[in-house]
Amino acid sequence: PNGKMLAWDSVGDRATETFPVHDFTRATVYDPATGTHTPVNVDTGYNVFCSGFAHLTDGSLFLAGGNKDAQLNGIVETHLFNPANNDWSLGPNMAAGRWYPSVTPLTNGEMLITEGGPDIPEVRRTDGTLRTLSTASLGLPLYPWLDVAPDGRAFYSGPDQTLRALDPAGGGSWQSFGQRDAINRDYGSHAVYDVGKTLVAGGGPSSNDARVIDTNGATPQVSPTAQMAFGRRQ
């Protein structure tokens, strides 16, 4: 909210799995107005590398999961970053450790946490507590692509081909639709660019293919857009 940028990585410059201890995270706040960096390392005792994250309605950042050890196991901890004073704090623990989960803001201010290991999603309520979506267990890839439609459902657009929608009410329920396209877009990208419209692009074997998914109706509608000039991955 203050125009500065928070960035973090892991515990060092080498591959994460080469470090035996993961009890902090390197982090910095960059001020583009002055070109300066302020160290804001995560000092809660955990490495938030490979966490999922999204902004809460008050502008603070909510993180779920991270990296526990050299074996790349996930952590159960959640974190909050307050941009007003550059402080990190711990939130409630999840039911299981997550490594590369996704966090999706819902229309009511809650935060949806999916995959990263456990198949059962969890939701951060607006009061900061967590609830499990016990009737919505479903195996998804790392960093599943979920974005909220205007009607409050969270639409799953990849990286695999099957389109789905998650209703987060109560214990949660999934609905499956047809295939988005024939490409498994692992390490591709997705972005909401208009109300109820998501662009998915690249991934897989560095595809140059891109599609638009319209989630304004009851059933998602997929249409091709112009191909990218280059194939892209990661």
N, C-alpha and C positions, 0 to 999 in steps of 0.2 A: 503493500500500500504506500510506502514512503518512496518508491521509485528505485530503491536499492535492490541488489540481487544476491540471493543466498546460493552458495554452491558447496557441495561436499563430495568427497570420494570415499576413501577407506582409511587404512592405518599407515599406508606408505606407498612408495612408487612402484614396488614390485607387484606381481600377481598376488591377489588376496590370499590364495591358498598357500603361499610361502611364509606367511606370518603365523607363529604359534599362538599369539595373544591378540585378542580383539576386544579391548576394553575402552576404546575411545574412537573418535572419527575426526579426521581433519575436515575443517569447514572454514569458510570465509564469507564475509559480506562485502560485496563490491559496490562502490558508489560511483556511478558513471558521471556524476557532475564534477567530481574531483579526481577521478581516476585512481582512487586509493582503495586498498583492501584492509579490512579489519578482521583479525583471526577470531573465530567464534567456535572453536573446536567443541564437539560433543563430549562432555565430561561426565556423563551419567553412568559410565562403565560399560557402554555397548557400542558396537560398530553398526551404523545405520546404512552401510553400503548394501545395495540390493533391496532397499525398502521401497514401498509404494507410498505416494504422498499426494495431497491435494490441499487447497486452501479452505479453511473454515470461513463462516460468514463474517467473523470479526477480523479477518485478514491474517490471522496466525496460520501456521502450517501444521498439518497433522500427518505424521508418518506412522506406518505400520510395518513391523518386521525389520529385517536386516540380516547381517552375517554373524553367526555365533562363533565359528572356529575355522581352522584350516581345511576341514572337511566340507565346508560350504553348507552347513546346516543353518536353518533359519532361527530367529529369535522370537519369543512371544511378546516382547515389549513393544509398546507404542510410545511415540514421542510427540512433543509439541514444541514449536519454535515461535517465540514472541518477537516480532520485528520491532516493537517499540523499545525494547531494551536488550535485544540480541540474546535472550535467555533460552536455554533448552530445559525442558522438564519431562518427566516420565508421566505417561498416561496409564490407563489400566492394561493389564496383561490380557492378551488374546488366549483362546482356548488351546492353541497349538502354535508352534513356531512357523514363521512364514519367510520365505526367501524368494524375492521377485514377485510379490503380490501386486495387485492393482488397488488403488483407492479411488472411488468414484463419488463425487458429491451428489447427493440426492436433492430433489426439489424442496424437501421439508427441512433442509439443513443437516440431515443425518449423512453419515459417510459409509459407503458400502465397501467392504474389504473382501476381495475374491482371490482364490488360489494362492500360489506361492508355496504349495505343499498340500495343506488340508483341502478337501473337496467341499467342506461346508462353509458357506460365506458367513461373515459376521458384519454387524452394523454398529457403528458408533452413534449412540443417541445424542441429542442436543445437550443433555445434561452431563455428557462425558463418559457415561457407562456404555458397556458393550452388550449386545444381544446376538445370539446365534440364529441363523436361518436354518433350523433343523430339518425342514421339509424341502430344502433346495440343494441337496448334495448333488454335485456334478463335477466330474473331472474336466479341468480346463488347462490349457498350456500356461507356462510362465507369463507374467504380465498380460493377462487377458484384456482385450479391448472392449471396455464397457463405457457407454456414454448414455446419459439420461435423455429420454424423449420428452416432448411436451406433456404427455399424459402421465409422467412419473415413472414409467417402466425404464429399466436399464437394459439397453439393447447391446447385445454381444455381436461384434462385427468381425472378429478374428482373434488371432491370426489364422486359425483353420477356416474351412470353407462354410460351415453350417451357421446360419444366422439364428440367433435365439433372443428371447426377451426374459428378463427376470423381474417379477413383481415382488418387491421387498416387503410387502405388508405381511404381518403375522410371522409365520414360519418360513415364508417365501415360496415361490413356485416358478418353474421354468416353462417356457413355451418355445417349441422349435418351429422353424420355418424352412424354406428351401435353401439351396446353396447360393452363396454370394457370387461365386465364380469358380473356376477350376483350379485356382492357385492356392497352395498352402503358403501364406504370406509370413512365415516365420522371419523375424527381424525386419518386418515392414513397419509401416507407420499408419496412424489414424489421427484425425483431427475434426472436431466439430467446427464448421465455418459459418453456419447460419442456423436459425431455429429449426431443429429436427433434421438437420442435414450433416452427414459425416462423409469426409473424404478418406478413402483408404488407398494406399499407394505402395508399390514396390514390394520387397521382401522375396522370400524363396530364393530362386537362382538369380538374384539381382534383376527382378522383373521391372520393365518400364511401364507396366499396366497400372491404371488407376481407375477407381470406380467411385460413384456417388451413391450413398444410401440415404433414402428419404424415410424418416420414421415419424412423419406427421400423422399417418393413418394407423389403422389397426394392424396392418401387415407391412413390413419394410419393403420398399421398392428400390431396386438396384438398376443403375444405368451407367454405361461406360462414359468416360470423359476422355479428352485428348490424351494420348500417350505422352509420357515424359520423354525428354530428349535422350536421357540415359537411364539404363537400368540402375536401381538403387537398392541397397540392403544396409541394415543397421543405421 
